[in-house]
Amino acid sequence: MRRIALFLVALLLSVTLVSVPASAFNGFQLTTSSVGNFTLTDENNSEMKFSDMTEDIVVVSFFFTRCTDVCPIITQNLKMVQQQIPDEIAEDVGFVSITLDPRHDTPEVMNDYMSLHGVEWPHLTGNSTELADVWSRFGMAVQEIVTDPHDDNMSDMDGQIHHSSVVYTNENGTSMELMFLPTGMTLTTAAADEAGWSLNTSESQFGTMVNGINGYDSPEDWSWWWSLKVFNETSEGWEDSPVGVDSVNALEEQHIAWFSSQANASLLMAPVGEDPSVQVVFPDNTTAFTNVSGFTGYHLTQGAFDGAEIDVDISDSSFGHFLNSINGVSAPADWSWWWELHTWNQTNMTWEDSQVGMDLLDDPMTIAWAPNSTDNSAIPAPGFATIEATECSGNGWIMGSGQNAHCMCDAGYEWAEDDMLRCVQIISEEPEYTVGHSTITYILDDEKKPRVSWLSDKWLPEEFVEDIVTLAEKEGLIEIESEGIPSIGFILSVVMISMAAISLRAKSE
């Protein structure tokens, strides 16, 4: 009996020595093999092997510099992660970002991106073959999507085919016609004007950034941000926009939403009504919604000039929007001339001075801007786009009329020498494209095995840091300190040991 009791004591002692497993990861836990070694080119145009990352823990993210939505957010989040890592393991954690757009992201371009965001960890690029191999190792789905710089079938808000345009006659009398294709930013601005929301926006090399709506400005620490959503009519659900707000075609994506990243996603509701709409979920979980019945002369002006990459300065006053300058040319201080708004009279087929400001022109088809000294007859009639095989060599359409007629050539084509009514192929020019991609950020161990993954940009830096610390504990980089408070298991074990000893003593006596 003494031997049995001693065995029980030893068994219970062994139980007390078993450590409690570490807490679960906040992100998605992985059990995959090592991604192995590979060689790419860093932002300094130097060859870098993945094995050069000698840290025990490596954070791997994917980005591309033309991305205006999730990529900058992830970069800023990782910047905060790097700053919040405990000092005792800071040197054990490395970071690396790998491009998804090798054709555009040269070392020089990546350097500019790093400077813009204030980060210093390696950013890698390479040729498409090299990167395709790396992407596959991490399970990244990447696809180049060729885009057309124009749309042959431009529809209005009700789906009717038309060709809204702005005719622009400069101070020298030269005219051109600018086609209008509303973007997500145009739709956002129109909704804000209709609903009375205030907008805080800024321009960067990556396009328009929406920083604030109705006084809710995203903070500098990126603890939350305004995320752009588009409504998928097929699945009848909201999705992260794959492109920036300037690249959203509002004729195809007629319902968009601005969602605070820290708000409750379930508050996003299905669009109501047939008109295009904009929905907002604020950081305090309050919501706003408005339908956009149509665009005004202001939206038409802003959208057409933005699409043509012609700088236009429009200010907002108590009397509405006022056009100050076009292409850097402002009216003189003595007001000897000014930029005047004109409307097209379809019945008389003539231009007329607008009797109202651009904000009061509802759903205008065609307008014109010209110095007020310009005779209306000198402004060319709008040239409505028609696609015929005989026009522009079958590779574009004619815009304008008379001496101002010229081709709008298709992508990959340009004017023939000394002939603006013919389009010839540009042999060397590559088609425009965007990048469709999955968005995953990984935490790897010292064997280069992905251990944790985080999807999209829907994560908090502090939770990401917790996962790094958890992995560091699992890897023995951090000693798990006891808090000095006995566990329930330990107390029960001591009690059982004591009882066994008492029983042993009683029986021996």
RODO-2510 file (C-alpha; in nm, 4 decimals, decimal comma):
residues 509
     n   res          X          Y          Z
     1     m     0,0000     0,0000     0,0000
     2     r     0,2905     0,2317     0,0772
     3     r     0,4221     0,1752    -0,2788
     4     i     0,0812     0,2530    -0,4315
     5     a     0,0572     0,5759    -0,2344
     6     l     0,4091     0,6805    -0,3349
     7     f     0,3232     0,6122    -0,7027
     8     l     0,0143     0,8309    -0,6673
     9     v     0,2184     1,1106    -0,5168
    10     a     0,4726     1,0920    -0,8009
    11     l     0,1942     1,0912    -1,0585
    12     l     0,0296     1,3969    -0,9083
    13     l     0,3623     1,5789    -0,8886
    14     s     0,4175     1,5148    -1,2583
    15     v     0,0765     1,6667    -1,3341
    16     t     0,1723     1,9872    -1,1601
    17     l     0,4814     2,0191    -1,3758
    18     v     0,2924     2,0111    -1,7070
    19     s     0,2799     2,3636    -1,8516
    20     v    -0,0467     2,5188    -1,9669
    21     p    -0,0643     2,5612    -2,3445
    22     a    -0,0230     2,9148    -2,4790
    23     s    -0,3330     3,1078    -2,5745
    24     a    -0,4715     3,0842    -2,9283
    25     f    -0,3739     3,3263    -3,2046
    26     n    -0,6026     3,6149    -3,2904
    27     g    -0,5439     3,5550    -3,6611
    28     f    -0,6004     3,2342    -3,8553
    29     q    -0,3617     2,9628    -3,7360
    30     l    -0,1790     2,7739    -4,0116
    31     t    -0,0022     2,4393    -4,0333
    32     t     0,1844     2,4657    -4,3631
    33     s     0,5289     2,3711    -4,4833
    34     s     0,8157     2,6145    -4,5261
    35     v     0,7941     2,8520    -4,8241
    36     g     1,1629     2,7845    -4,8867
    37     n     1,4151     3,0244    -5,0292
    38     f     1,3810     3,2605    -5,3252
    39     t     1,5646     3,5574    -5,4722
    40     l     1,4121     3,8948    -5,5661
    41     t     1,5255     4,2569    -5,6072
    42     d     1,4900     4,5138    -5,3296
    43     e     1,4197     4,8877    -5,3411
    44     n     1,7930     4,9587    -5,3783
    45     n     1,8062     4,7445    -5,6946
    46     s     2,0112     4,4857    -5,5048
    47     e     1,9588     4,1115    -5,5114
    48     m     1,8041     3,9792    -5,1916
    49     k     1,7517     3,6182    -5,0879
    50     f     1,4660     3,5330    -4,8547
    51     s     1,7179     3,3406    -4,6472
    52     d     1,8845     3,6773    -4,5772
    53     m     1,5930     3,7355    -4,3389
    54     t     1,7684     3,5824    -4,0395
    55     e     1,5132     3,6925    -3,7811
    56     d     1,3318     3,4198    -3,5884
    57     i     0,9937     3,5677    -3,6869
    58     v     0,9226     3,7250    -4,0268
    59     v     0,6135     3,9237    -4,1269
    60     v     0,5406     3,8995    -4,5005
    61     s     0,2926     4,1350    -4,6679
    62     f     0,1899     4,1904    -5,0294
    63     f     0,1260     4,5274    -5,1925
    64     f     0,1517     4,7350    -5,5074
    65     t     0,2182     5,1064    -5,5234
    66     r    -0,0793     5,1927    -5,7474
    67     c    -0,3174     5,0370    -5,4937
    68     t    -0,5156     5,3151    -5,3242
    69     d    -0,7311     5,1172    -5,0843
    70     v    -0,6061     4,8227    -4,8753
    71     c    -0,2315     4,8466    -4,9486
    72     p    -0,1633     5,1859    -4,7841
    73     i    -0,3757     5,0795    -4,4877
    74     i    -0,1843     4,7535    -4,4423
    75     t     0,1475     4,9374    -4,4732
    76     q     0,0479     5,1875    -4,2056
    77     n    -0,0865     4,9112    -3,9816
    78     l     0,2409     4,7200    -4,0095
    79     k     0,4290     5,0399    -3,9321
    80     m     0,2353     5,0595    -3,6031
    81     v     0,2963     4,6874    -3,5416
    82     q     0,6701     4,7429    -3,5787
    83     q     0,6564     5,0293    -3,3291
    84     q     0,4571     4,8279    -3,0720
    85     i     0,6674     4,5094    -3,0654
    86     p     0,8200     4,4581    -2,7171
    87     d     1,1840     4,5647    -2,6972
    88     e     1,2975     4,2200    -2,5829
    89     i     1,2033     4,0634    -2,9193
    90     a     1,2239     4,3653    -3,1510
    91     e     1,5487     4,2418    -3,3089
    92     d     1,3984     3,8953    -3,3567
    93     v     1,1134     4,0180    -3,5821
    94     g     1,1716     4,1117    -3,9463
    95     f     0,9380     4,2630    -4,2066
    96     v     0,9303     4,2312    -4,5847
    97     s     0,6774     4,3450    -4,8486
    98     i     0,6467     4,1845    -5,1930
    99     t     0,4872     4,3582    -5,4920
   100     l     0,1936     4,2234    -5,6904
   101     d     0,2629     4,4577    -5,9849
   102     p     0,6186     4,3961    -6,1102
   103     r     0,5647     4,5769    -6,4418
   104     h     0,5098     4,9055    -6,2619
   105     d     0,6858     4,8653    -5,9283
   106     t     1,0504     4,9263    -6,0097
   107     p     1,3019     4,9759    -5,7271
   108     e     1,2758     5,3528    -5,7804
   109     v     0,8959     5,3466    -5,7554
   110     m     0,9082     5,1332    -5,4399
   111     n     1,1596     5,3730    -5,2851
   112     d     0,9164     5,6592    -5,3379
   113     y     0,6358     5,4511    -5,1840
   114     m     0,8489     5,3715    -4,8779
   115     s     0,9413     5,7376    -4,8320
   116     l     0,5773     5,8393    -4,8607
   117     h     0,4745     5,5979    -4,5844
   118     g     0,7850     5,6390    -4,3684
   119     v     0,8853     5,2714    -4,3597
   120     e     1,2297     5,1137    -4,3995
   121     w     1,1853     4,7370    -4,4206
   122     p     1,2711     4,5676    -4,7555
   123     h     1,0262     4,5971    -5,0456
   124     l     1,0860     4,3382    -5,3160
   125     t     1,0138     4,3117    -5,6873
   126     g     1,1314     4,0967    -5,9789
   127     n     1,0160     3,9711    -6,3146
   128     s     0,6718     3,8150    -6,3563
   129     t     0,8079     3,4583    -6,3616
   130     e     1,0037     3,5012    -6,0386
   131     l     0,7111     3,6612    -5,8602
   132     a     0,4545     3,4114    -5,9877
   133     d     0,6582     3,1404    -5,8142
   134     v     0,6682     3,3403    -5,4893
   135     w     0,2972     3,4196    -5,5016
   136     s     0,2126     3,0517    -5,5459
   137     r     0,4220     2,9587    -5,2407
   138     f     0,2073     3,1904    -5,0314
   139     g    -0,1201     3,0988    -5,2022
   140     m    -0,1663     3,4479    -5,3468
   141     a    -0,4080     3,4869    -5,6385
   142     v    -0,2874     3,7646    -5,8714
   143     q    -0,4280     3,8647    -6,2090
   144     e    -0,3623     4,1528    -6,4440
   145     i    -0,6868     4,3012    -6,5718
   146     v    -0,6573     4,4958    -6,8975
   147     t    -0,8641     4,8116    -6,8961
   148     d    -1,0016     5,0295    -7,1742
   149     p    -0,9373     5,4025    -7,1312
   150     h    -1,2807     5,4836    -7,2671
   151     d    -1,6246     5,3313    -7,2868
   152     d    -1,7949     5,3076    -7,6222
   153     n    -2,1368     5,2680    -7,4636
   154     m    -2,1633     5,5361    -7,2012
   155     s    -2,4953     5,5202    -7,0159
   156     d    -2,6633     5,7769    -6,8016
   157     m    -2,7982     5,7129    -6,4541
   158     d    -3,1106     5,5523    -6,6001
   159     g    -2,9213     5,3273    -6,8390
   160     q    -2,9914     5,5362    -7,1486
   161     i    -2,7088     5,5638    -7,4000
   162     h    -2,5819     5,9172    -7,4394
   163     h    -2,2595     6,1118    -7,4582
   164     s    -2,2421     6,3853    -7,1961
   165     s    -1,9529     6,6165    -7,2605
   166     v    -1,7948     6,9503    -7,1803
   167     v    -1,6715     7,1649    -7,4690
   168     y    -1,3731     7,3709    -7,3607
   169     t    -1,2570     7,6772    -7,5549
   170     n    -0,9409     7,8312    -7,4134
   171     e    -0,8267     8,1939    -7,4090
   172     n    -0,6569     8,1442    -7,7479
   173     g    -0,9754     8,0228    -7,9157
   174     t    -0,8691     7,6563    -7,9415
   175     s    -1,1497     7,4131    -7,8580
   176     m    -1,1737     7,0517    -7,7466
   177     e    -1,4530     6,8292    -7,6245
   178     l    -1,4170     6,6312    -7,3010
   179     m    -1,6272     6,3202    -7,2426
   180     f    -1,7872     6,2620    -6,9028
   181     l    -1,7713     5,9270    -6,7245
   182     p    -1,8707     5,9547    -6,3566
   183     t    -1,6421     5,7910    -6,1034
   184     g    -1,6996     5,6774    -5,7476
   185     m    -1,5685     6,0161    -5,6367
   186     t    -1,8180     6,1927    -5,8631
   187     l    -2,0972     5,9834    -5,7075
   188     t    -1,9679     6,0551    -5,3561
   189     t    -1,9534     6,4298    -5,4228
   190     a    -2,3016     6,4288    -5,5772
   191     a    -2,4422     6,2410    -5,2769
   192     a    -2,2741     6,4795    -5,0319
   193     d    -2,4152     6,7794    -5,2178
   194     e    -2,7642     6,6296    -5,2225
   195     a    -2,7627     6,5188    -4,8575
   196     g    -2,5699     6,8154    -4,7164
   197     w    -2,2714     6,6108    -4,5967
   198     s    -1,9330     6,7737    -4,5574
   199     l    -1,6346     6,5998    -4,7191
   200     n    -1,2669     6,6144    -4,6258
   201     t    -1,0561     6,4888    -4,9157
   202     s    -0,6942     6,5089    -5,0236
   203     e    -0,4991     6,4356    -5,3392
   204     s    -0,1937     6,2129    -5,3542
   205     q     0,0041     6,0347    -5,6219
   206     f    -0,2331     5,7431    -5,5655
   207     g    -0,5487     5,9469    -5,6333
   208     t    -0,8219     6,1013    -5,4201
   209     m    -0,8322     6,0014    -5,0526
   210     v    -1,1508     6,0496    -4,8484
   211     n    -1,0301     6,1483    -4,5027
   212     g    -1,3514     6,2682    -4,3412
   213     i    -1,7288     6,2677    -4,3806
   214     n    -1,9543     6,5028    -4,1836
   215     g    -1,6786     6,5902    -3,9384
   216     y    -1,5660     6,2308    -3,8759
   217     d    -1,2008     6,2507    -3,9815
   218     s    -0,9834     5,9400    -3,9801
   219     p    -0,7004     5,9754    -3,7228
   220     e    -0,3319     5,9989    -3,8091
   221     d    -0,2546     5,6794    -3,6174
   222     w    -0,4774     5,4813    -3,8561
   223     s    -0,6694     5,3300    -3,5662
   224     w    -0,9592     5,3485    -3,8091
   225     w    -1,0092     5,4640    -4,1661
   226     w    -1,2748     5,5171    -4,4296
   227     s    -1,3111     5,2001    -4,6382
   228     l    -1,4796     5,2054    -4,9799
   229     k    -1,7394     4,9353    -5,0506
   230     v    -1,9302     4,8473    -5,3688
   231     f    -2,2563     4,6555    -5,3857
   232     n    -2,2454     4,3257    -5,5755
   233     e    -2,5795     4,2954    -5,7524
   234     t    -2,5261     3,9241    -5,8172
   235     s    -2,4481     3,8146    -5,4616
   236     e    -2,6540     4,1019    -5,3158
   237     g    -2,3784     4,1862    -5,0699
   238     w    -2,1206     4,4557    -5,0011
   239     e    -1,7586     4,3972    -5,1015
   240     d    -1,4333     4,5875    -5,0611
   241     s    -1,3704     4,7936    -5,3728
   242     p    -1,0772     4,6394    -5,5656
   243     v    -0,9774     4,9864    -5,6937
   244     g    -0,9571     5,3394    -5,5594
   245     v    -1,2536     5,5755    -5,5640
   246     d    -1,1249     5,7534    -5,8762
   247     s    -1,1241     5,4236    -6,0681
   248     v    -1,4765     5,3121    -5,9769
   249     n    -1,7071     5,3410    -6,2809
   250     a    -2,0247     5,4882    -6,1322
   251     l    -2,2242     5,3770    -6,4361
   252     e    -2,1461     5,0142    -6,3526
   253     e    -2,1098     5,0400    -5,9734
   254     q    -2,4158     5,2502    -5,8971
   255     h    -2,4235     5,1779    -5,5231
   256     i    -2,1241     5,2484    -5,3034
   257     a    -2,0684     5,2831    -4,9305
   258     w    -1,8151     5,4495    -4,7043
   259     f    -1,7611     5,2345    -4,3966
   260     s    -1,5603     5,3229    -4,0877
   261     s    -1,3239     5,0307    -4,0278
   262     q    -1,4085     5,0221    -3,6561
   263     a    -1,7856     5,0257    -3,7041
   264     n    -2,0319     4,7357    -3,7097
   265     a    -2,0332     4,5867    -4,0622
   266     s    -2,3850     4,4487    -4,0146
   267     l    -2,5167     4,8052    -4,0322
   268     l    -2,4539     4,8128    -4,4082
   269     m    -2,7941     4,7636    -4,5661
   270     a    -2,8978     4,6713    -4,9175
   271     p    -2,9573     4,9774    -5,1411
   272     v    -3,3115     5,1148    -5,1542
   273     g    -3,4682     5,2532    -5,4698
   274     e    -3,3630     5,2442    -5,8335
   275     d    -3,1451     5,5568    -5,8313
   276     p    -2,7724     5,5298    -5,7566
   277     s    -2,6942     5,5648    -5,3881
   278     v    -2,4229     5,6293    -5,1324
   279     q    -2,4356     5,4824    -4,7841
   280     v    -2,2217     5,5846    -4,4837
   281     v    -2,1519     5,3996    -4,1575
   282     f    -1,9805     5,6315    -3,9103
   283     p    -1,7331     5,5191    -3,6390
   284     d    -2,0006     5,5620    -3,3705
   285     n    -2,2265     5,3181    -3,5634
   286     t    -2,4661     5,5878    -3,6804
   287     t    -2,5595     5,5677    -4,0477
   288     a    -2,6590     5,7912    -4,3379
   289     f    -2,8047     5,7129    -4,6783
   290     t    -2,9039     5,9093    -4,9858
   291     n    -3,0041     5,8398    -5,3438
   292     v    -2,8517     6,0440    -5,6234
   293     s    -3,1167     6,1490    -5,8700
   294     g    -2,8703     6,2979    -6,1174
   295     f    -2,5560     6,4990    -6,1750
   296     t    -2,5358     6,8775    -6,1984
   297     g    -2,3275     7,1018    -6,4183
   298     y    -2,0735     7,1127    -6,1366
   299     h    -2,0296     6,7343    -6,1328
   300     l    -2,0173     6,7268    -6,5135
   301     t    -1,7490     6,9966    -6,5185
   302     q    -1,5363     6,8411    -6,2471
   303     g    -1,5661     6,4880    -6,3854
   304     a    -1,4912     6,5779    -6,7477
   305     f    -1,1813     6,7847    -6,6704
   306     d    -1,0533     6,5283    -6,4192
   307     g    -1,0979     6,2539    -6,6784
   308     a    -0,8955     6,4536    -6,9305
   309     e    -0,6277     6,5249    -6,6654
   310     i    -0,6771     6,8990    -6,7094
   311     d    -0,6466     7,0962    -6,3878
   312     v    -0,9632     7,2890    -6,3028
   313     d    -0,9982     7,5052    -5,9915
   314     i    -1,3536     7,5244    -5,8591
   315     s    -1,4278     7,6967    -5,5293
   316     d    -1,7362     7,6669    -5,3120
   317     s    -1,9083     7,9820    -5,1914
   318     s    -2,2388     8,0831    -5,0335
   319     f    -2,3674     8,1324    -5,3882
   320     g    -2,2607     7,7864    -5,5054
   321     h    -1,9598     7,6551    -5,6932
   322     f    -1,7527     7,9035    -5,8927
   323     l    -1,4961     7,8174    -6,1610
   324     n    -1,1739     8,0082    -6,1024
   325     s    -0,9303     7,8665    -6,3572
   326     i    -0,8832     7,6033    -6,6273
   327     n    -0,5414     7,4555    -6,6971
   328     g    -0,3842     7,7178    -6,4721
   329     v    -0,5426     8,0117    -6,6583
   330     s    -0,7443     8,2409    -6,4318
   331     a    -0,9536     8,5422    -6,5146
   332     p    -0,7533     8,8641    -6,4712
   333     a    -0,7949     9,0765    -6,1586
   334     d    -0,9616     9,3570    -6,3557
   335     w    -1,2297     9,1141    -6,4787
   336     s    -1,1717     9,2179    -6,8359
   337     w    -1,2842     8,8614    -6,9075
   338     w    -1,3968     8,5571    -6,7097
   339     w    -1,4848     8,1930    -6,7629
   340     e    -1,8455     8,1751    -6,8778
   341     l    -2,0821     7,8778    -6,8727
   342     h    -2,2817     7,7886    -7,1851
   343     t    -2,5609     7,5395    -7,2495
   344     w    -2,6470     7,3648    -7,5763
   345     n    -2,9900     7,4343    -7,7205
   346     q    -3,0786     7,1112    -7,8947
   347     t    -3,3757     7,2702    -8,0712
   348     n    -3,1906     7,5628    -8,2262
   349     m    -2,8566     7,3751    -8,2412
   350     t    -2,6792     7,6744    -8,0900
   351     w    -2,4846     7,7614    -7,7759
   352     e    -2,6496     7,9954    -7,5250
   353     d    -2,5190     8,1788    -7,2215
   354     s    -2,6346     7,9866    -6,9151
   355     q    -2,8934     8,1779    -6,7150
   356     v    -2,8075     7,9858    -6,3952
   357     g    -2,4947     7,8637    -6,2176
   358     m    -2,3504     7,5176    -6,2721
   359     d    -2,5107     7,3854    -5,9508
   360     l    -2,8594     7,4538    -6,0877
   361     l    -2,8126     7,2659    -6,4140
   362     d    -2,9812     6,9295    -6,3535
   363     d    -2,8692     6,6315    -6,5614
   364     p    -2,7051     6,8455    -6,8303
   365     m    -2,6140     6,6563    -7,1468
   366     t    -2,3644     6,9034    -7,2859
   367     i    -2,2195     7,2286    -7,1569
   368     a    -1,9312     7,4524    -7,2595
   369     w    -1,6786     7,6752    -7,0843
   370     a    -1,5171     7,9650    -7,2650
   371     p    -1,3966     8,3194    -7,1921
   372     n    -1,6964     8,5530    -7,1889
   373     s    -1,5363     8,7436    -7,4756
   374     t    -1,5829     8,4373    -7,6994
   375     d    -1,8631     8,4632    -7,9533
   376     n    -2,1081     8,1751    -7,9063
   377     s    -2,0847     8,0885    -8,2752
   378     a    -1,7090     8,0371    -8,2338
   379     i    -1,7662     7,7494    -7,9919
   380     p    -1,7877     7,4291    -8,1984
   381     a    -2,1038     7,2225    -8,1828
   382     p    -2,0755     6,9147    -7,9626
   383     g    -1,9702     6,6095    -8,1594
   384     f    -2,1673     6,3098    -8,0349
   385     a    -1,9585     5,9961    -8,0457
   386     t    -2,0582     5,7429    -8,3080
   387     i    -1,8692     5,4246    -8,3793
   388     e    -1,8412     5,3504    -8,7492
   389     a    -1,5855     5,1416    -8,9288
   390     t    -1,4970     5,4315    -9,1551
   391     e    -1,4223     5,6710    -8,8715
   392     c    -1,0702     5,6944    -8,7310
   393     s    -0,9671     5,3891    -8,9345
   394     g    -1,2105     5,1850    -8,7275
   395     n    -1,0006     5,2384    -8,4119
   396     g    -1,1760     5,5243    -8,2350
   397     w    -1,4419     5,7907    -8,2756
   398     i    -1,4587     6,1501    -8,3944
   399     m    -1,4995     6,4234    -8,1367
   400     g    -1,5769     6,7854    -8,2182
   401     s    -1,6757     6,9253    -8,5533
   402     g    -1,5378     7,1302    -8,8416
   403     q    -1,1783     7,2393    -8,7946
   404     n    -1,1875     7,1103    -8,4377
   405     a    -1,2819     6,7537    -8,5328
   406     h    -1,0322     6,4935    -8,4163
   407     c    -1,0202     6,1258    -8,3305
   408     m    -1,0382     5,9822    -7,9832
   409     c    -0,8229     5,6796    -8,0546
   410     d    -0,8677     5,3427    -7,8864
   411     a    -0,6115     5,2101    -7,6410
   412     g    -0,2941     5,1177    -7,8267
   413     y    -0,3606     5,3666    -8,1089
   414     e    -0,2628     5,7258    -8,1772
   415     w    -0,3129     5,9935    -8,4432
   416     a    -0,1464     5,9305    -8,7724
   417     e     0,1271     6,1785    -8,8582
   418     d    -0,0304     6,5116    -8,9663
   419     d    -0,3782     6,3554    -8,9628
   420     m    -0,5918     6,3746    -8,6480
   421     l    -0,8781     6,1900    -8,8235
   422     r    -0,6886     5,8603    -8,8547
   423     c    -0,5741     5,6264    -8,5774
   424     v    -0,2699     5,4038    -8,6198
   425     q    -0,1420     5,1353    -8,3853
   426     i     0,1263     5,2102    -8,1304
   427     i     0,3530     4,9101    -8,1519
   428     s     0,5542     4,9735    -7,8390
   429     e     0,2720     5,0731    -7,6058
   430     e     0,1410     4,8159    -7,3600
   431     p    -0,2296     4,8166    -7,2695
   432     e    -0,3425     4,9774    -6,9496
   433     y    -0,4176     4,7340    -6,6713
   434     t    -0,5045     4,7062    -6,3087
   435     v    -0,4247     4,4267    -6,0633
   436     g    -0,6814     4,1898    -5,9193
   437     h    -0,5438     4,0185    -5,6098
   438     s    -0,6086     3,8519    -5,2793
   439     t    -0,4817     4,0332    -4,9705
   440     i    -0,3136     3,8227    -4,7005
   441     t    -0,0456     3,9129    -4,4452
   442     y     0,1563     3,6290    -4,2898
   443     i     0,3590     3,5702    -3,9737
   444     l     0,6341     3,3094    -4,0291
   445     d     0,8483     3,1212    -3,7799
   446     d     1,2261     3,0678    -3,7923
   447     e     1,1822     2,7772    -4,0390
   448     k     0,9988     3,0129    -4,2747
   449     k     0,6722     2,8301    -4,2114
   450     p     0,3595     3,0506    -4,2235
   451     r     0,2039     3,0165    -3,8787
   452     v    -0,0601     3,2916    -3,8781
   453     s    -0,2476     3,4743    -4,1547
   454     w    -0,4577     3,7901    -4,1564
   455     l    -0,6996     3,8618    -4,4418
   456     s    -0,7519     4,1989    -4,6107
   457     d    -0,7000     4,5072    -4,3908
   458     k    -0,9561     4,4084    -4,1287
   459     w    -0,7251     4,3734    -3,8312
   460     l    -0,5901     4,5840    -3,5497
   461     p    -0,2162     4,6392    -3,4956
   462     e    -0,2371     4,5529    -3,1256
   463     e    -0,3960     4,2124    -3,2000
   464     f    -0,1320     4,1465    -3,4652
   465     v     0,1394     4,2264    -3,2076
   466     e    -0,0241     3,9827    -2,9647
   467     d     0,0111     3,7069    -3,2259
   468     i     0,3794     3,7894    -3,2722
   469     v     0,4338     3,7720    -2,8965
   470     t     0,2412     3,4419    -2,8773
   471     l     0,4590     3,2928    -3,1518
   472     a     0,7712     3,4251    -2,9779
   473     e     0,6636     3,2428    -2,6625
   474     k     0,6028     2,9232    -2,8579
   475     e     0,9460     2,9575    -3,0163
   476     g     1,1121     3,0145    -2,6784
   477     l     1,2152     3,3716    -2,7588
   478     i     1,0257     3,4985    -2,4558
   479     e     1,0288     3,3276    -2,1209
   480     i     0,6734     3,2878    -1,9935
   481     e     0,6852     3,4427    -1,6493
   482     s     0,4719     3,3040    -1,3661
   483     e     0,2429     3,5515    -1,2012
   484     g     0,3042     3,3876    -0,8576
   485     i    -0,0592     3,2814    -0,8167
   486     p    -0,1087     2,9037    -0,7928
   487     s    -0,3398     2,7542    -1,0487
   488     i    -0,6490     2,5532    -0,9576
   489     g    -0,4746     2,2406    -1,0864
   490     f    -0,1760     2,3065    -0,8644
   491     i    -0,3944     2,3588    -0,5558
   492     l    -0,5945     2,0431    -0,6257
   493     s    -0,2734     1,8491    -0,6751
   494     v    -0,1333     1,9680    -0,3424
   495     v    -0,4569     1,8719    -0,1689
   496     m    -0,4556     1,5243    -0,3257
   497     i    -0,0894     1,4742    -0,2392
   498     s    -0,1598     1,5715     0,1193
   499     m    -0,4527     1,3311     0,1395
   500     a    -0,2421     1,0505    -0,0045
   501     a     0,0294     1,1164     0,2504
   502     i    -0,2243     1,1151     0,5359
   503     s    -0,3746     0,7930     0,4082
   504     l    -0,0284     0,6385     0,3795
   505     r     0,0581     0,7401     0,7362
   506     a    -0,2712     0,6108     0,8740
   507     k    -0,2316     0,2730     0,7129
   508     s     0,1275     0,2394     0,8246
   509     e     0,0249     0,3135     1,1817
***
